[in-house]
Amino acid sequence: MEAPKVFVSYIHENPQHRDDVLAFARFLRNNGVDPVLDMWSDEHRHDWYTWAIQEMTAAAYIIVVASPTYRLVGDGMGPSDLHRGVRSEAALLRDELHGQRGEWTRKVLPVLLPGHDISEIPRFLSPYSVSRYVVTEYTVPGAEDLLRVILQNPAHVPPPLLPAPDLPPRPAPVAGDPVWCAEMSGVGHGDAPVEVHLLPGEELVPCGLEDLRRALSGVAASVRQDEPGELAWAETAGGGIAVFPTGQRTAWCTPASSADLAAALAERIELLARLDLPSPNAWVPVARAGSARAALPRVAAGGIDPAALAGMLATQLIPDRPAAPRAESGVTNSVTGNVTGNVIQSHTITGDINLS
């Protein structure tokens, strides 16, 4: 791989600083970096301004060697008749950073040689908020961070990216008991005496309230939700319907008479079963009429027979009446007149009479 070319911008602070920059440039060449230094480019007469523009533009990186005078001149201060070369280089850097900040922020590398500190980095290079590179000595460990950036050899390499794990949504708990209508906040079910519920018979992924509202919009013109955000509900003809994020589906109504109970339940069960929402593989039907409650075993979601389920629930809610107690029967035999022989007295027989 071709050695990366790096332009070294520095100021002739004093002879010692110049010697330090020269030692630093030798160190770079000894470690696979090709520095462009004015002291190594004076073999013939140059237009130094043109030379700087060409070399800085062509370089992979530009190292700004920080020093007190470089900060002063780089930020446009100090006597204008001194350090004209660095003034031109700093002006070019400021202009490029202003026009293409992302690219030139990566390209310009502020460097602190041994004995220098962050206060010597020009302000236009954002010394405190952008990366800087401290060289503690002219060795690989002493300049490791800088070398890694120039040679594009990072210290920390991420491991290979593996496929993401399968993380399905956490299912809601199986509903053990229904939320009865009387417990539903904000729901206007009034005094409807009959309610029927389909509870998930297994774990079900919870739904959001917007999904519940969309599902109910198919059966009612106006869909509402309670303030805590626990259910969505709507009024329907003769009753209402509600759905919960946990998967519970509920309907209530007021049948005309006990004889209409099974038909009313069947209608509500069919309505609940066809709601366009995620369903478990099984439901637990539950109903209540007044103080009577009924529950059926799990039934497969795809095999719901509303009429059959309603009939079984209605039978539990209104059980067969016991036979009326038998009334006592009374028989009185009476004989009047003269009789011959033994006198047969009048008496009353209470109870069953066997005529055989």
Secondary structure, DSSP 4 states (H G I P E B T S, - for coil): -PPPEEEEE-----HHHHHHHHHHHHHHHTTT-EEE-GGGS-SS---HHHHHHHHHHH-SEEEEE--HHHHHHHTT-S-TTS-HHHHHHHHHHHHHHHHSHHHHHHHEEEEE-TT--GGGS-GGG-TTTS--EE--SSSTGGGHHHHHHHTT--S--PPPPPPPP--PPPPBPPP-S---GGG-TT---TT--EEEEEEESS-B----HHHHHHHHTTT-S--EE-TTSS-EEEEETTEEEEE-TTS-EEEEE--SSGGGHHHHHHHHHHHHHTSSS---SEEEEEEEETTEEEE---EEGGG--HHHHHHHHHHHHSPPPPPPPPPP-EEEE---S--SSS----EEEES-----
